[in-house]
């Protein structure tokens, strides 16, 4: 995703350079208009790309937080709250793992 954003930004920068060059070196108004239209569309694409990158970054952070919360809840659910002793289901799983190793 970040790589895509960098490529989009590089593309837009290149287009801006070409527009500058065409503005000074090309005298055909129709060609200039087409190029300016392309640059405008590219800039809109760049803005949308930056917005998507931001949203994806937020989603990534949210997913990481949810995974941590899930891990914590999973660990908490394996032990009795008062005694700190593993519950029956966890003990059965641990025993099955140990038996399968031997």
C-alpha positions in Angstrom: 0.0 0.0 0.0 2.8 2.4 0.9 4.6 1.4 -2.2 1.5 2.2 -4.3 1.2 5.6 -2.7 4.9 6.4 -3.4 4.5 5.3 -7.1 1.3 7.5 -7.4 3.1 10.4 -5.9 6.1 9.9 -8.2 3.8 9.7 -11.2 2.1 12.9 -10.3 5.4 14.7 -9.8 6.6 13.5 -13.2 3.3 14.8 -14.7 3.8 18.1 -13.1 7.3 18.4 -14.6 5.9 17.5 -18.0 3.2 20.2 -17.7 5.8 22.8 -16.9 7.8 21.8 -19.8 4.9 21.7 -22.2 3.6 25.1 -20.9 6.9 26.7 -21.9 7.9 24.7 -25.0 4.6 23.9 -26.7 2.5 26.6 -28.4 -0.5 24.4 -29.4 -3.4 25.4 -27.0 -5.4 22.2 -27.6 -2.4 20.1 -26.6 -1.8 22.2 -23.5 -5.5 21.8 -22.6 -5.3 18.0 -22.9 -2.1 17.9 -20.8 -3.7 20.1 -18.1 -6.7 17.8 -18.1 -4.4 14.8 -17.6 -2.6 16.5 -14.8 -5.8 17.4 -13.1 -7.0 13.8 -13.2 -3.7 12.6 -11.9 -3.8 15.1 -9.0 -7.3 13.9 -8.1 -6.0 10.3 -8.3 -3.1 11.3 -6.0 -5.4 12.8 -3.4 -7.7 9.8 -3.4 -4.6 7.5 -3.1 -3.4 9.5 -0.1 -6.8 9.3 1.5 -6.9 5.5 0.9 -3.4 5.1 2.4 -4.5 7.0 5.5 -7.6 4.9 5.9 -5.6 1.7 5.4 -3.1 2.8 8.0 -5.9 3.5 10.4 -7.4 0.1 9.6 -4.1 -1.6 10.2 -3.8 0.0 13.6 -7.3 -1.0 14.5 -6.7 -4.6 13.4 -3.5 -4.7 15.5 -5.4 -3.4 18.5 -8.2 -5.9 18.0 -5.7 -8.8 17.7 -4.0 -7.8 20.9 -7.3 -7.5 22.7 -8.3 -11.0 21.3 -5.1 -12.5 22.6 -5.6 -10.9 26.0 -9.2 -12.1 26.2 -8.2 -15.6 25.1 -5.5 -15.8 27.8 -7.9 -14.5 30.4 -10.5 -17.1 29.4 -8.1 -20.0 29.9 -7.7 -19.4 33.6 -10.1 -19.1 36.6 -10.4 -15.4 37.6 -10.1 -16.0 41.3 -7.6 -18.8 41.5 -5.5 -18.3 38.4 -5.7 -22.0 37.7 -6.3 -23.2 34.1 -9.8 -24.2 33.3 -10.8 -27.7 32.2 -10.8 -27.0 28.5 -7.3 -25.5 28.6 -6.0 -28.4 30.7 -7.5 -30.9 28.2 -5.8 -29.0 25.3 -2.5 -28.9 27.1 -2.7 -32.6 28.0 -3.5 -33.5 24.4 -0.5 -31.5 23.1 1.8 -33.2 25.6 0.5 -36.7 24.7 0.9 -36.0 21.0 4.5 -35.1 21.6 5.4 -38.4 23.1 
